[in-house]
Amino acid sequence: MTEEPYRWLEAITNRREYIEDQLAPGLPVVALSAGPGILLLTIKTSTPKLFEIYDHLALGTVGHPADIEKVRQTAIDAAHLEGFARSPNDVTARRLVSYNLAPALKAAFEQIFAAPLLFRGILAELGATPADDVLWLFDYDGSFVAQSGSELAHGTVISGPRQVAKEWTAQQTKPTLERDSLKSAALSALRLLVWAKLRGSKDQGIEFAAVPIEVAPLKEKLGAEGLEFALLDRALLGQPIAYRVPTADELGI
Amino acid sequence: MSSMGSHDGRLEGAHAAGVGDFTELLRLSGSRPVLGEAFRVASPQALTSPPTEATTVLSFHYKDGVLIAGDRRATAGNVIMYDRADKVIELDRDTIIAIAGSPAVAFEMARTLQTSFQYYRRSQLQALSLSAKVRALGKLIKDNLPMTLQGVGAVVPVLAARDPHHQPEPSLYFYDALGAQFHAVDFAVSGSGSPAARSVLQWINRWSGQPTSRRDEKQAVQLALQLLDVAAESDSATGGVDRRSHIFPQVKFLTRDGLRSVSVETLRECFTTLEAAQK
């Protein structure tokens, strides 16, 4: 059937609809570039969604655990091969996304007779200063976009429902998030997480200004679910491991 | 072609997933041969030559953990090539290797292990066990057998390691040139200058009344400097303490609290104290 172009287009459209339906229940992941580092925050589930990829790279994910594993492993393999063949300084998120992950995801998406990959991710790259941080958003179809500089002041979010990230990015007047200290960054990230969760589920019209600014009511909005968080710690940049899991006390959440 | 571009649009992670073996990943990706594979033909004459191990590295248990040290000299035959070689290398936060033997192979082994340990931890979401780390070094030495037999690439290292969760007290291991591993109870030495250091350490632990395991941190550093100085007296390939250029050996500690490097200032102070006591 794929010899006929319109059939192929139809198959791809159906595939996209199927993937989006499958991803829709996925909980949001927030990445926030702050003074002390890049904070990744999500709602805890039975399988982890935040991962260390390389010395200065971390991955936040939405999708099927088995597909997340495939993408995560590919990223780790490529990063370590490059770091070994050249040097850790040559391992960059741009090259990893552009030359490895995105082509691989696009190829998998277009193989219409194979099971699709249910995946959406943020690859965070820690720089010497917040101005040097870059967040790469990439999707199951191989599309990707980088956020850096002033864009990072608003925080970055991905979620199961595709429109959540789109709506956050498309706002005319984007809220600037407090992110000087780890605690202020954690509170800002938590607010964005709650906004994204509500926006993607029962309270689709909620504005960010209406999201509580205290930790207790924010956690109440998340229900009984706990939090999963990770930090690319700027104080550890240059050492083999900048990725760590801070304590809830450190974050104040 | 960049190794990052070699995946050619496929999700190839599955070939190493579930294994976490970086040397296998290197082989599968065609990035390079495993150590020694390129040199399968050994010359019969080479078998009669002893392997070169021009250096002195040593380690011993002291009161709080393990000290591991090495001189800084790199030689080619009777020529001193370099006086600031780093032979004591941190593989991760809980593992230190001290290398003796062919620098080209030894540094490559250290780099391979550094990447392997991180790769395993990140891909498998758990740290490699202590016994697996010890074995990984033995496997690299064994894979290097063709080079060893040719007398050009032997490596005989000393390893200090601990498992912070299951075995927080550090342990010492030494190897032979074929890859066999041995657990050292009190000390381990390697390199061309090591016989002198071994003799002194054996005397200290049997007859001095103050074995290394009873010495505190400062005494341990002083002993390491003395041992390397003694080794340098009998072995031209060992740098010892360079009094004129103020080049000191590398000295590191591995304890229950992790690893730590001894600063040059501390080494200078310890050595000055030792010299002053002799005047």
Chai-1 contact restraints between the chains, C-beta under 6 A:
chainA,res_idxA,chainB,res_idxB,connection_type,confidence,min_distance_angstrom,max_distance_angstrom,comment,restraint_id
A,E52,B,R122,contact,1.0,0.0,6.0,A-B,restraint_1
A,K70,B,L11,contact,1.0,0.0,6.0,A-B,restraint_2
A,K70,B,G13,contact,1.0,0.0,6.0,A-B,restraint_3
A,Q73,B,G13,contact,1.0,0.0,6.0,A-B,restraint_4
A,Q73,B,A17,contact,1.0,0.0,6.0,A-B,restraint_5
A,T74,B,L11,contact,1.0,0.0,6.0,A-B,restraint_6
A,T74,B,G13,contact,1.0,0.0,6.0,A-B,restraint_7
A,I76,B,R122,contact,1.0,0.0,6.0,A-B,restraint_8
A,I76,B,S123,contact,1.0,0.0,6.0,A-B,restraint_9
A,D77,B,G13,contact,1.0,0.0,6.0,A-B,restraint_10
A,D77,B,A16,contact,1.0,0.0,6.0,A-B,restraint_11
A,D77,B,L25,contact,1.0,0.0,6.0,A-B,restraint_12
A,A78,B,M4,contact,1.0,0.0,6.0,A-B,restraint_13
A,H80,B,T115,contact,1.0,0.0,6.0,A-B,restraint_14
A,H80,B,Y119,contact,1.0,0.0,6.0,A-B,restraint_15
A,L81,B,S3,contact,1.0,0.0,6.0,A-B,restraint_16
A,L81,B,S29,contact,1.0,0.0,6.0,A-B,restraint_17
A,L81,B,S31,contact,1.0,0.0,6.0,A-B,restraint_18
A,E82,B,S3,contact,1.0,0.0,6.0,A-B,restraint_19
A,E82,B,M4,contact,1.0,0.0,6.0,A-B,restraint_20
A,F84,B,T115,contact,1.0,0.0,6.0,A-B,restraint_21
A,A85,B,S3,contact,1.0,0.0,6.0,A-B,restraint_22
A,A85,B,S31,contact,1.0,0.0,6.0,A-B,restraint_23
A,R95,B,M4,contact,1.0,0.0,6.0,A-B,restraint_24
A,Y99,B,M4,contact,1.0,0.0,6.0,A-B,restraint_25
A,Y99,B,G5,contact,1.0,0.0,6.0,A-B,restraint_26
A,N100,B,M4,contact,1.0,0.0,6.0,A-B,restraint_27
A,N100,B,H7,contact,1.0,0.0,6.0,A-B,restraint_28
A,P103,B,G9,contact,1.0,0.0,6.0,A-B,restraint_29
A,A104,B,G9,contact,1.0,0.0,6.0,A-B,restraint_30
A,A104,B,R10,contact,1.0,0.0,6.0,A-B,restraint_31
A,A104,B,L11,contact,1.0,0.0,6.0,A-B,restraint_32
A,A107,B,G9,contact,1.0,0.0,6.0,A-B,restraint_33
